[in-house]
């Protein structure tokens, strides 16, 4: 009797696109910063772009949006390097992550720290483009970012902490575009947190078995068989908070209609999600790049003067 083949796993690091064309030494650094997986920096970037667009700056402040994109790429890369430095032993115990450059030994710890410093210097260049309220908001993110890799060891809800970190650009973009942090920016940020908890719970479905074995905690494990209902609540909370933020900018029921496409997309994710299918979870997670774009377009519509 032959053993059935193991189910296919999507590797955490993939040698594809421009990354595959790099020399092996440089490729290790690109994979360490997840440059082969742009979905991460798209998700980090979108909340900042929403804030600028909601201020009516989608066209006039295009350079600010571009700087936010550069900052998202650099700081997401830095966050991944730091996360892998902290998690290198755990990564070696999980099938999907054991080939990460630090866990596999392809990149040394000393080189990883140097790469982290370089990425942070790029982030500093972006920081210098901002006025002081937004710069202070950016600097305030350092502690939550530094604490995030440890959350999966002490709480079943590390996705909430990731939400605090990955939505932070909304506070930065709002402070820069509006020159102050008002209720609308806080509501936009809070909606982003709910969105992140939802999509990262979907992402964590891929690792439930390995996470349980090595003691990593996640919202996907905590929700158990109620994961679809839990994600639904997260996404519903995001839409309600975003609608309230829109109302702060334009108190018009028609403005709320701009949220219908992104709400429909999030509903599609939940309706078609197969929790026990890693490929389904990964596809729905990655589709949040489209959700972010739809939300950006909604912000453009609401923020553009009539």
ROMI-890123 format. One record per residue (C-alpha): residue in three letters; z, y, x; residue number from 1. Coordinates in nm, 2 decimals. Layout:
N
   res       up    north     east     n
   Ala        Z        Y        X   NUM
...
//
This chain:
306
   res       up    north     east     n
   Unk     0.00     0.00     0.00     1
   Unk    -0.11     0.33     0.16     2
   Unk     0.10     0.64     0.13     3
   Unk    -0.05     0.92    -0.08     4
   Unk    -0.17     1.22     0.12     5
   Unk     0.06     1.52     0.14     6
   Unk    -0.03     1.81    -0.08     7
   Unk    -0.23     2.08     0.09     8
   Unk    -0.02     2.37     0.21     9
   Unk    -0.17     2.72     0.27    10
   Unk    -0.05     2.80     0.62    11
   Unk     0.15     3.11     0.67    12
   Unk    -0.07     3.23     0.95    13
   Unk    -0.45     3.19     0.93    14
   Unk    -0.70     3.23     1.21    15
   Unk    -0.98     3.40     1.01    16
   Unk    -1.19     3.72     1.00    17
   Unk    -1.15     3.97     1.29    18
   Unk    -0.83     3.80     1.39    19
   Unk    -1.01     3.48     1.47    20
   Unk    -1.24     3.67     1.71    21
   Unk    -0.96     3.80     1.93    22
   Unk    -0.87     3.63     2.26    23
   Unk    -0.58     3.38     2.21    24
   Unk    -0.32     3.61     2.38    25
   Unk    -0.40     3.90     2.15    26
   Unk    -0.44     3.68     1.85    27
   Unk    -0.08     3.58     1.88    28
   Unk     0.03     3.94     1.84    29
   Unk    -0.20     4.00     1.55    30
   Unk    -0.06     3.69     1.37    31
   Unk     0.29     3.80     1.45    32
   Unk     0.22     4.13     1.26    33
   Unk     0.04     3.94     0.99    34
   Unk    -0.28     4.14     1.04    35
   Unk    -0.46     3.83     0.91    36
   Unk    -0.28     3.88     0.58    37
   Unk    -0.36     4.24     0.46    38
   Unk    -0.20     4.17     0.12    39
   Unk     0.14     4.27     0.27    40
   Unk     0.04     4.62     0.38    41
   Unk    -0.14     4.68     0.05    42
   Unk     0.17     4.60    -0.14    43
   Unk     0.38     4.83     0.08    44
   Unk     0.12     5.11     0.06    45
   Unk     0.06     5.12    -0.32    46
   Unk     0.39     5.28    -0.43    47
   Unk     0.34     5.57    -0.20    48
   Unk    -0.02     5.62    -0.32    49
   Unk     0.11     5.61    -0.68    50
   Unk     0.35     5.90    -0.62    51
   Unk     0.08     6.12    -0.46    52
   Unk    -0.17     6.04    -0.74    53
   Unk     0.09     6.11    -1.01    54
   Unk     0.14     6.45    -0.85    55
   Unk    -0.23     6.52    -0.90    56
   Unk    -0.31     6.47    -0.53    57
   Unk    -0.54     6.17    -0.54    58
   Unk    -0.83     6.39    -0.42    59
   Unk    -0.67     6.70    -0.27    60
   Unk    -0.41     6.51    -0.07    61
   Unk    -0.64     6.23     0.05    62
   Unk    -0.53     6.28     0.41    63
   Unk    -0.17     6.21     0.30    64
   Unk    -0.27     5.89     0.13    65
   Unk    -0.45     5.79     0.45    66
   Unk    -0.15     5.86     0.66    67
   Unk     0.06     5.65     0.41    68
   Unk    -0.19     5.36     0.46    69
   Unk    -0.16     5.38     0.84    70
   Unk     0.22     5.39     0.81    71
   Unk     0.21     5.09     0.57    72
   Unk     0.00     4.88     0.81    73
   Unk     0.22     4.97     1.12    74
   Unk     0.56     4.93     0.95    75
   Unk     0.47     4.62     0.76    76
   Unk     0.36     4.47     1.09    77
   Unk     0.69     4.59     1.25    78
   Unk     0.89     4.44     0.96    79
   Unk     0.71     4.10     1.01    80
   Unk     0.78     4.10     1.38    81
   Unk     1.15     4.18     1.33    82
   Unk     1.17     3.93     1.05    83
   Unk     1.03     3.66     1.27    84
   Unk     1.26     3.75     1.56    85
   Unk     1.56     3.70     1.33    86
   Unk     1.42     3.39     1.14    87
   Unk     1.25     3.21     1.43    88
   Unk     1.49     2.91     1.40    89
   Unk     1.45     2.89     1.02    90
   Unk     1.08     2.93     1.04    91
   Unk     1.06     2.63     1.27    92
   Unk     1.22     2.42     0.99    93
   Unk     0.98     2.52     0.71    94
   Unk     0.64     2.34     0.70    95
   Unk     0.45     2.66     0.60    96
   Unk     0.60     2.88     0.87    97
   Unk     0.65     2.65     1.17    98
   Unk     0.33     2.77     1.33    99
   Unk     0.43     3.13     1.34   100
   Unk     0.39     3.27     1.69   101
   Unk     0.76     3.30     1.77   102
   Unk     0.86     2.97     1.60   103
   Unk     0.58     2.78     1.79   104
   Unk     0.64     2.96     2.12   105
   Unk     0.30     3.12     2.13   106
   Unk     0.46     3.46     2.18   107
   Unk     0.78     3.52     2.39   108
   Unk     1.08     3.70     2.26   109
   Unk     1.04     3.97     2.52   110
   Unk     0.68     4.03     2.42   111
   Unk     0.77     4.03     2.05   112
   Unk     1.03     4.31     2.11   113
   Unk     0.77     4.52     2.30   114
   Unk     0.52     4.47     2.02   115
   Unk     0.78     4.58     1.77   116
   Unk     0.85     4.90     1.97   117
   Unk     0.48     4.98     1.98   118
   Unk     0.44     4.94     1.61   119
   Unk     0.74     5.16     1.55   120
   Unk     0.59     5.43     1.77   121
   Unk     0.28     5.43     1.55   122
   Unk     0.52     5.47     1.25   123
   Unk     0.68     5.76     1.43   124
   Unk     0.34     5.93     1.46   125
   Unk     0.30     5.90     1.08   126
   Unk     0.66     6.03     1.03   127
   Unk     0.57     6.35     1.22   128
   Unk     0.30     6.43     0.97   129
   Unk     0.56     6.47     0.69   130
   Unk     0.78     6.75     0.58   131
   Unk     1.15     6.71     0.63   132
   Unk     1.24     6.58     0.27   133
   Unk     0.99     6.29     0.31   134
   Unk     1.08     6.24     0.67   135
   Unk     1.44     6.20     0.58   136
   Unk     1.35     5.96     0.30   137
   Unk     1.15     5.76     0.56   138
   Unk     1.43     5.74     0.81   139
   Unk     1.67     5.63     0.54   140
   Unk     1.47     5.31     0.50   141
   Unk     1.56     5.18     0.85   142
   Unk     1.89     5.02     0.75   143
   Unk     1.76     4.84     0.44   144
   Unk     1.47     4.71     0.64   145
   Unk     1.70     4.59     0.92   146
   Unk     1.93     4.41     0.68   147
   Unk     1.66     4.24     0.48   148
   Unk     1.60     3.92     0.70   149
   Unk     1.97     3.84     0.65   150
   Unk     1.97     3.86     0.27   151
   Unk     1.83     3.51     0.22   152
   Unk     2.14     3.37     0.39   153
   Unk     2.40     3.55     0.18   154
   Unk     2.24     3.60    -0.17   155
   Unk     2.03     3.42    -0.42   156
   Unk     1.84     3.74    -0.48   157
   Unk     1.68     3.85    -0.15   158
   Unk     1.38     3.95    -0.35   159
   Unk     1.58     4.24    -0.50   160
   Unk     1.65     4.37    -0.15   161
   Unk     1.28     4.33    -0.06   162
   Unk     1.21     4.54    -0.37   163
   Unk     1.43     4.82    -0.24   164
   Unk     1.24     4.81     0.09   165
   Unk     0.88     4.75    -0.03   166
   Unk     0.90     5.02    -0.30   167
   Unk     1.04     5.28    -0.06   168
   Unk     0.71     5.45    -0.01   169
   Unk     0.73     5.58    -0.36   170
   Unk     1.03     5.79    -0.26   171
   Unk     0.85     5.91     0.06   172
   Unk     0.52     5.99    -0.12   173
   Unk     0.70     6.16    -0.41   174
   Unk     0.92     6.37    -0.17   175
   Unk     0.61     6.48     0.02   176
   Unk     0.38     6.54    -0.27   177
   Unk     0.63     6.71    -0.51   178
   Unk     0.85     6.86    -0.23   179
   Unk     1.16     6.72    -0.39   180
   Unk     1.29     6.39    -0.53   181
   Unk     1.32     6.42    -0.90   182
   Unk     1.38     6.17    -1.19   183
   Unk     1.01     6.08    -1.21   184
   Unk     1.01     5.96    -0.85   185
   Unk     1.33     5.76    -0.89   186
   Unk     1.19     5.59    -1.21   187
   Unk     0.86     5.51    -1.03   188
   Unk     1.07     5.36    -0.74   189
   Unk     1.28     5.15    -0.98   190
   Unk     0.97     5.02    -1.15   191
   Unk     0.84     4.92    -0.81   192
   Unk     1.15     4.73    -0.74   193
   Unk     1.11     4.52    -1.06   194
   Unk     0.74     4.46    -0.97   195
   Unk     0.83     4.34    -0.62   196
   Unk     1.11     4.10    -0.75   197
   Unk     0.85     3.96    -0.99   198
   Unk     0.57     3.90    -0.74   199
   Unk     0.79     3.79    -0.45   200
   Unk     0.96     3.53    -0.68   201
   Unk     0.61     3.40    -0.75   202
   Unk     0.54     3.39    -0.37   203
   Unk     0.87     3.21    -0.31   204
   Unk     0.76     2.92    -0.54   205
   Unk     0.56     2.79    -0.25   206
   Unk     0.87     2.71    -0.04   207
   Unk     1.13     2.60    -0.30   208
   Unk     1.16     2.24    -0.16   209
   Unk     1.19     2.35     0.21   210
   Unk     1.41     2.64     0.12   211
   Unk     1.65     2.41    -0.06   212
   Unk     1.66     2.17     0.23   213
   Unk     1.74     2.43     0.50   214
   Unk     1.97     2.65     0.30   215
   Unk     1.74     2.95     0.24   216
   Unk     1.82     3.12    -0.09   217
   Unk     1.56     3.28    -0.32   218
   Unk     1.52     3.40    -0.68   219
   Unk     1.27     3.12    -0.73   220
   Unk     1.54     2.87    -0.67   221
   Unk     1.80     3.06    -0.87   222
   Unk     1.57     3.09    -1.18   223
   Unk     1.48     2.72    -1.16   224
   Unk     1.29     2.61    -1.47   225
   Unk     1.32     2.96    -1.62   226
   Unk     1.11     3.12    -1.34   227
   Unk     0.83     3.22    -1.58   228
   Unk     1.07     3.39    -1.81   229
   Unk     1.24     3.56    -1.52   230
   Unk     0.92     3.70    -1.38   231
   Unk     0.82     3.82    -1.73   232
   Unk     1.14     4.02    -1.75   233
   Unk     1.08     4.17    -1.41   234
   Unk     0.73     4.28    -1.50   235
   Unk     0.83     4.41    -1.84   236
   Unk     1.10     4.62    -1.67   237
   Unk     0.85     4.75    -1.43   238
   Unk     0.61     4.86    -1.70   239
   Unk     0.89     5.03    -1.90   240
   Unk     1.02     5.22    -1.60   241
   Unk     0.67     5.33    -1.50   242
   Unk     0.61     5.45    -1.86   243
   Unk     0.93     5.65    -1.84   244
   Unk     0.81     5.80    -1.51   245
   Unk     0.48     5.89    -1.67   246
   Unk     0.66     6.06    -1.95   247
   Unk     0.85     6.28    -1.70   248
   Unk     0.51     6.40    -1.58   249
   Unk     0.32     6.42    -1.91   250
   Unk     0.50     6.38    -2.23   251
   Unk     0.20     6.25    -2.42   252
   Unk     0.17     5.90    -2.59   253
   Unk    -0.19     5.88    -2.47   254
   Unk    -0.07     5.90    -2.11   255
   Unk     0.12     5.57    -2.16   256
   Unk    -0.21     5.41    -2.26   257
   Unk    -0.31     5.44    -1.89   258
   Unk    -0.07     5.16    -1.82   259
   Unk    -0.24     4.90    -2.05   260
   Unk    -0.47     4.76    -1.78   261
   Unk    -0.19     4.69    -1.53   262
   Unk     0.04     4.56    -1.80   263
   Unk    -0.24     4.32    -1.91   264
   Unk    -0.29     4.21    -1.56   265
   Unk     0.08     4.13    -1.50   266
   Unk     0.08     3.94    -1.84   267
   Unk    -0.22     3.74    -1.71   268
   Unk    -0.03     3.64    -1.40   269
   Unk     0.26     3.51    -1.60   270
   Unk     0.05     3.33    -1.86   271
   Unk    -0.16     3.15    -1.60   272
   Unk     0.11     3.07    -1.34   273
   Unk     0.18     2.71    -1.27   274
   Unk     0.52     2.71    -1.10   275
   Unk     0.48     2.37    -0.93   276
   Unk     0.14     2.45    -0.79   277
   Unk     0.16     2.64    -0.46   278
   Unk    -0.21     2.74    -0.48   279
   Unk    -0.15     2.89    -0.82   280
   Unk     0.15     3.08    -0.70   281
   Unk    -0.03     3.22    -0.40   282
   Unk    -0.33     3.33    -0.60   283
   Unk    -0.11     3.52    -0.85   284
   Unk     0.09     3.67    -0.57   285
   Unk    -0.22     3.80    -0.39   286
   Unk    -0.37     3.94    -0.72   287
   Unk    -0.10     4.20    -0.71   288
   Unk    -0.33     4.40    -0.48   289
   Unk    -0.54     4.44    -0.79   290
   Unk    -0.22     4.53    -1.00   291
   Unk    -0.14     4.80    -0.74   292
   Unk    -0.49     4.94    -0.77   293
   Unk    -0.47     4.94    -1.15   294
   Unk    -0.14     5.13    -1.13   295
   Unk    -0.29     5.38    -0.89   296
   Unk    -0.58     5.45    -1.13   297
   Unk    -0.32     5.50    -1.41   298
   Unk    -0.14     5.75    -1.19   299
   Unk    -0.47     5.93    -1.12   300
   Unk    -0.54     5.96    -1.49   301
   Unk    -0.19     6.09    -1.58   302
   Unk    -0.16     6.31    -1.28   303
   Unk    -0.50     6.48    -1.31   304
   Unk    -0.47     6.82    -1.49   305
   Unk    -0.65     6.83    -1.83   306
//
